[in-house]
Amino acid sequence: MSAQFLDYGFPAFISHFGSALAFLFVFIAIYIRITPYKEIALIREGNTAAAASLSGAVLGYCIALASSVAHSVDLMDMLIWGGIALVIQLLAFFVARLLLPDLIKDVPENKLASGIFLGALSLGMGILNAACQSY
């Protein structure tokens, strides 16, 4: 094991990974609060639409967040882009609500089409978000 790894590589890994996990938990906490239904409770009850929508949101954000880690020049750069990605991913939910006004009642009613659409929109936004961060 080289000294460079111990002096720079491992601390950079820990700081970026820890920050990414913190961002992910913050994203999930905000996301489940801005939606008017209780995703976690619905998922525990076996609601597939809620599972699909939340999974797509989490995966979409993870893709964008991974891009911010991979393309950042330092931790501050990663934090800035991770924050931008968080805002954009949250906006995906509001866009979906505009496109499907009944979304807030469809997901709790386990209408799978709405849950899949929301999850796919979130995943797509995450992919675009990630691609735009590769400057």
N, C-alpha and C positions, 0 to 999 in steps of 0.2 A: 504494500500500500504506500503510495507516494505521499510526501509531505504536502504537495500541492493539493491533493485530494482532501487531506485533513484540514489544511489551512483555508481553502476556498470552496472546493466542491461540495463537501458534506454540509457545511453551514449554509451555503446557498440553497442546497436541496431542502434542508429543514425549514428555512425561512419561506421559501416559495411554496412548499407543500403545506406547511402550517397555515400560511396565508390563504391558500386556495381552499383548504378545508373550512376555514373560518368564513370565507366568502360564500361557500356552498351552503353552510348552515344559515347564514344571514339571508341568502336568497330564498331558501326553503321557508324560513320563518316569515319573511315578508310575503311571499307568494301565497302561503296558506292563510294569511290574514287579509289579503286584498280580494280573495275569492269569497263570495257570499255564502259558500257552502263549506262544510268541514270535510276536506279530502281524507284526512287520516281516519276519521270515524267511518266515512263511507267505504274506504278501502278495507277496513277491519270487518265491515259488514259484507264484503264481497262485491262491492260496486266496481265493475270492470271499467266503466266510463271514467270514473274518478281515477282509477289506477293508470289508465292510458293517458289521461290528460296530465296528471302530475309527473308521470314517468317521462313524458315528452318534454315537459318544462325542465325537469332536472337534467336530462340528457342534453338538451339544447344548451343549457347554461354551462354544463361541464365541457362541452365542445368549445364554446367561446372562451371559457376560462382557461382551458388547456392551451388555446392559441395565445392567450395573453401571457401565459407562463413561457411558452416556447419562443415567442418573438420579442419578449421584453429584454431590455439591455441591463436592467437592474431591478431590484425589488420595488422601488417607487414606481417605475414604469409599469410593472406588472400590476401593482395596486390600482393605478389610474385606469388602465385598460380593463382590469377586472371589474371596477366600478361602472365603467361605461357599459360593459357587457351586461351587467346586472340590470341596469336601467332599461336597456334595449329588450332584454328578455321579459321584463315585467310589462313592457309596452305591448308585447305580443298577446298577452291576455286581453288587454283592452281592445286591440284590433280584432281579435276573435269575437269579443262581445259585440262589436259594431257589425261584424259580418253575420253573426248568429245571435240576434237579440234574445232568443229563448234559451241560450246556452246556460244561464244561471239556474234554470229549472230542469233542463235536459240532463245535466250531469248527475244531480241528486236522484233523478228518476231512472238512472242507469241506461240512458239512451246512448248506446255505444258509438253511434256515428258522430255525435257531438264530441264525445271524449276523444275519439281517435283524431278528429279534425283539429281539436285544440292541441293535442299532443304533437301531431304532425306539423302544425303551424309553428309551434314552439321549437321543435327540432329543426325545421327549416330556417327559422330566424337565427338559431344558434350557429348553424353551418355558415350562413351568410355573414353573420357577426364575426365568426372566426376568420373567414376569408378576408374580410376587410381589415383585420388587424395584422395581416402579414405584409408590412411595409418594408 
